[in-house]
Amino acid sequence: MLHRLLADGVMATHFGYLVYLVVGGFLAWRWPRAIYPHLVAVAWALGIVLIGFPCPLTGIERRLRSETGEFGFIDRYLEGVVYPEEFTTVLRIGVAVMVAIAYRGWFRRRAPRLGPI
């Protein structure tokens, strides 16, 4: 029972991180200093996707779920359920595009206004 509750907590944290990864740059439009923790989140995601860093949340949850005989967040809710596994690359590109749009908007809001020449 305790392992299941802990695994659910890790799953909720994991889901929250993924949501923050997508919308955190847009939050920085309103609160400009929010860009710094978002940069850390993006850097970590890039490390996972491009370099192959293991996601600590996935590892913790899989271990907790295995002790209860269940599947993890990624296995249970994402790959094969929310989107088929062959669309993983497309989804990652979509997240990267959303982050790029958010950062472009953040830079435009922070740039000094130039008048007509």
Protein Blocks (a to p, Z undefined) as FASTA:
>chain_A
ZZmmmmmmmmmmmmmmmmmmmmmmmmmmmmmmlmmmmmmmmmmmmmmmmnopacfklmmm
mmmmmmnopacfklmmmnoplpcfklmmmmmmmmmmmmmmmmmmmmmmmpccdddZZ
